[in-house]
Each structure stands twice: as structure tokens, then as C-alpha cells.
Amino acid sequence: MKNIIRGLRQERSWSQQELAEALGVSRQTVHALETGKYDPSLPLAFRISNVFGKRIEDIFFPDSM
């Protein structure tokens, strides 16, 4: 699954660690999300959505898109 997490994080000048703390996950999890190596659980996807003030479907996209 593709996502725009890295761009959203960079727009706010946040480090991966800062985003990880806001989401309650490790920095390694943020890295894995940003590189597409990990698809979040639904609860984590909702937390990401809330942190950035966007809908889940505006952040995550199927690989085929």
C-alpha cells in the first residue's frame, strides 16, 4: 500500500521520532510505514489520520494506483 506519510511529516518539519511519539509507535515503525514495508492496522491508520487531520483514504492508496 502506498502512502504520503513522509511528505505530510516533512511538511510539518517533524522527525520520524517526533511522529512516532505522536502515534505511540517506534521510529522504526514510522520508517517501515514511509517505505511501504508495513501496512498499518486499522487503529494505527486512524491515529495517523487524526494526527494529520486527513481522511485515511487521502493518506493511503492501493499499490495499483
C-alpha positions as CSV (number, residue, x, y, z in Angstrom):
1,M,0.0,0.0,0.0
2,K,1.3,3.4,-0.9
3,N,1.1,6.4,1.3
4,I,2.0,10.1,1.7
5,I,3.2,9.9,5.3
6,R,6.7,11.1,4.6
7,G,5.5,14.2,2.8
8,L,3.0,15.0,5.5
9,R,5.6,14.6,8.1
10,Q,8.2,16.7,6.2
11,E,5.6,19.5,5.7
12,R,5.5,19.8,9.4
13,S,9.2,19.6,9.9
14,W,8.8,16.6,12.1
15,S,11.4,13.9,12.6
16,Q,10.5,10.3,12.3
17,Q,10.9,10.1,16.1
18,E,8.5,13.0,16.7
19,L,5.9,11.4,14.6
20,A,6.5,8.0,16.3
21,E,5.9,9.6,19.7
22,A,2.7,11.3,18.5
23,L,1.4,7.9,17.2
24,G,2.6,5.8,20.1
25,V,4.9,3.6,17.9
26,S,8.6,3.2,17.4
27,R,10.7,5.3,14.9
28,Q,11.3,2.0,13.1
29,T,7.6,1.6,12.5
30,V,7.3,5.1,11.0
31,H,10.3,4.3,8.7
32,A,8.6,1.0,7.7
33,L,5.3,2.8,7.0
34,E,7.0,5.5,4.9
35,T,8.9,3.0,2.8
36,G,5.8,0.8,2.3
37,K,7.3,-2.2,4.1
38,Y,4.5,-2.2,6.6
39,D,0.7,-1.6,6.3
40,P,-0.8,-0.2,9.4
41,S,-3.5,-1.8,11.5
42,L,-6.9,0.0,11.3
43,P,-6.4,1.6,14.7
44,L,-3.0,2.9,13.7
45,A,-4.4,4.2,10.4
46,F,-7.0,6.1,12.3
47,R,-4.3,7.6,14.6
48,I,-2.3,8.7,11.6
49,S,-5.4,10.2,10.1
50,N,-6.1,12.1,13.3
51,V,-2.5,13.4,13.7
52,F,-2.5,14.8,10.2
53,G,-6.2,15.9,10.1
54,K,-6.9,14.0,6.9
55,R,-9.1,11.1,5.9
56,I,-7.5,7.6,5.8
57,E,-8.2,7.4,2.1
58,D,-6.3,10.7,1.5
59,I,-3.2,9.2,3.1
60,F,-3.2,5.6,1.9
61,F,-3.6,4.3,-1.7
62,P,-3.6,0.8,-3.2
63,D,-0.4,-0.3,-4.9
64,S,-2.1,-0.3,-8.3
65,M,-2.6,3.5,-8.2
